[in-house]
Amino acid sequence: MRGAMQGPPVTIDAPDGASVSSIALACDKACRGVLASAPGDSVALSAFTLAPGEAAAPPLKPLAWLTGSASRDVSPALAGRSGASLFFADDAVSGSGRVRWMTIAWP
């Protein structure tokens, strides 16, 4: 049933106690997500899978580390219900912004 709670809320913490700046979710039978966090002077993108009714926090798998200010919001977005394509904002060396794309091979 859409819009119904599937289980208890689960807290997903960023690695090394870093602050979370944004998250992207794509849900079908399970939810797949990408969490953007700021450990130190960089931005880390980490992936996770969360099944309905799962009570424990899922393990995070590192995808990428971006250099630059930890206050940057990369605004991750997953395309499609399977979440196989990830789009996120990045700054070029020249200072201009760009959108990057990554394919994720989920297990």
Beta strands, then each sheet from edge to edge (+ up, - down):
strand 1: 19-27
strand 2: 31-38
strand 3: 42-50
strand 4: 61-67
strand 5: 77-79
strand 6: 85-91
strand 7: 97-103
sheet 1: 1+ 2- 3+ 4-
sheet 2: 5+ 6- 7+
end
